[in-house]
Amino acid sequence: MFRTRSSARRYGFALAPLSAAALWGGMYVVSKWTFAAIPPVTLGFLRVALGALVLFAVAKSRGVRVEREDYGRFIVLGGWVALTIATQFVGTELTNASQGSLLTVLTPVFTVALGVSVLDERLTAKKSLGMALAVVGTLFVVAGQYRLSDLAAGNLAGLAALVAASVAWAGYTVWGVPVVRRYSALTAATYATVAATPMLALLSAAELVAGGVPADAFAPSLPTLGAVVYLGVAATAAAWYLWYKGLEYVGAGTVAVFFFAQPVVGAALGAVLLGERVGPAFLVGGLVMAVGVTVVSTARA
């Protein structure tokens, strides 16, 4: 049972995971572009290390502490984080935009499934309807941006990596619920990110040894530095905290549906910042997705 809360606070939780999805909206493009200068796993390590520094500084300033017997929980969450970042960035490098969109569609589905099986969350008819509407709306948005036929034309290893990333983020969300409820969103996000940093450091070292260090790796351009800062501060420190903040109030399956907002935000940013055109499929899909999100977020836990 979730703790008693006012209806205003109950619905206000949506702003946190929705804001996280907004911050992730441009991540695919930014990371894909940055791979030209920094290998994928190494970029993931830099992203998480910077995010860990920011979160740890904030947590320490607020006197956050954790019990020694809970260290294992944070290590497990860190493992989910490391697996998510490594597979997501490798998959992003190996695939095209259409295949990358799989991450958006599959992650909430896996999260709901794990929430039901691991946390015994209820999958009500209303929540199922909302999830189905969100999936359909997202597919409309993706179809308006990319050619879905490209899903079959690409690197199968990259596709497998993206599916693994979806499962891993679902694991990070679901296994984070008891930790968030015991401590707080800030504590859970901070120590999970800190725990993931040495894991990704080892994977990054292996990547650099196997593939060699890029010639310009130690002379990054200002845009590359800006991309790393965006990925570390906005897409990691802020977004991961906001994602877990939603878990303070509702179940994993309810929070997961806000992940569908990511491609909508990405397309909207492309239209505003890059002058990209959005067609009727985007508008219809965005509306259907919004209805689905509303249905899920107002369903009883």
C-alpha positions, -999 to +999 in steps of 0.1 A: +000+000+000+012+035-009+012+061+018-017+084+021-014+115-002-037+143-014-052+140-049-032+171-060+001+155-050-011+122-065-014+138-099+015+162-095+039+133-095+036+132-133+057+163-137+088+144-125+090+115-149+075+136-177+104+161-172+128+132-173+114+121-206+118+156-219+154+157-209+160+124-227+142+137-259+173+148-277+197+122-262+196+098-292+208+125-316+234+140-292+249+106-284+249+094-320+267+126-331+292+124-303+303+088-311+325+104-339+348+117-312+343+093-283+336+055-284+302+045-271+310+028-239+336+054-230+310+081-237+286+063-214+313+061-187+319+099-189+282+106-188+276+085-157+308+097-139+298+133-144+262+125-133+275+107-102+297+137-093+267+161-095+243+138-076+269+130-049+276+167-043+239+175-039+234+144-017+263+153+006+251+189+008+218+176+022+235+152+046+222+120+029+234+088+045+227+051+038+228+020+060+257-004+054+234-034+051+218-017+020+250-013+001+242-045-018+209-029-031+228+000-046+253-023-062+225-042-079+210-009-091+244+002-103+247-031-123+214-023-140+226+012-148+259-001-162+242-027-184+217-001-196+243+025-206+267+000-222+240-017-243+221+015-251+251+033-264+265+003-283+231-003-298+227+033-307+260+033-326+251+001-345+216+009-354+195+035-373+170+059-359+140+036-366+156+008-347+166+032-319+129+039-315+124+004-302+140+014-269+111+038-264+084+013-271+098-017-253+110-002-221+076+006-206+063-028-216+091-046-199+087-023-168+050-032-165+058-069-169+085-068-142+063-046-119+036-073-120+059-103-116+084-088-091+064-062-071+030-078-074+016-046-089-019-048-103-024-046-140-060-032-142-081-030-173-078+008-172-040+007-170-038-019-198-060+003-220-038+033-213-006+014-221-021+001-254-031+036-264+004+049-255+020+022-276-002+030-306+004+067-303+041+063-300+042+041-331+024+068-350+049+094-339+079+071-348+063+063-382+060+100-388+097+105-382+113+074-396+106+046-421+095+016-401+107-006-429+142+003-418+136-018-387+144-049-407+174-033-424+202-030-399+226-046-375+210-075-355+236-071-328+226-035-324+189-045-321+197-071-295+217-045-276+187-021-276+164-048-264+188-056-236+190-019-227+152-018-225+151-048-201+180-033-180+162+001-176+131-018-166+152-036-140+166-003-127+131+011-124+115-019-107+143-029-083+147+008-074+111+010-060+119-005-025+151+016-023+133+048-032+106+040-007+131+033+021+153+063+014+144+089-013+147+095-050+179+115-045+196+088-024+186+060-047+197+078-079+229+090-063+243+058-049+231+037-079+250+061-102+281+061-080+280+022-079+278+021-117+308+044-123+336+018-116+317-008-136+316+014-166+352+025-161+363-012-165+341-016-196+355+017-210+391+005-204+383-028-222+368-009-251+397+014-255+422-014-253+403-034-279+396-006-303+424+018-296+422+054-284+408+079-310+434+104-322+414+134-310+401+118-278+422+141-256+416+172-276+378+174-276+360+202-293+337+226-275+306+210-290+318+176-278+324+189-243+289+205-244+274+171-254+291+153-225+279+180-200+243+177-214+244+139-211+260+139-177+241+167-159+208+169-177+202+134-191+217+116-161+219+135-129+186+155-133+167+130-153+175+099-132+165+118-100+133+129-116+125+094-128+129+080-094+110+109-079+079+095-096+084+062-078+080+079-044+043+082-052+031+056-076+041+021-089+067+013-115+041+005-142+025+039-139+058+058-140+069+037-170+042+051-193+059+085-193+088+070-212+065+072-242+068+110-242+105+108-252+100+106-290+073+132-289+096+156-271+125+147-295+104+154-326+091+186-311+127+198-303+137+189-338+109+210-353+117+240-330+155+239-330+164+223-363+134+233-385+124+197-391+089+191-404+063+172-384+033+157-403-002+147-393+011+113-380+031+131-353+001+152-342-023+122-342+002+100-325+011+126-299-026+131-290-033+093-287-001+089-266-012+118-243-046+101-239-029+068-230-006+085-205-035+103-189-055+070-186-026+052-169-017+081-146-052+084-133-058+046-128-058+033-093-026+017-082 
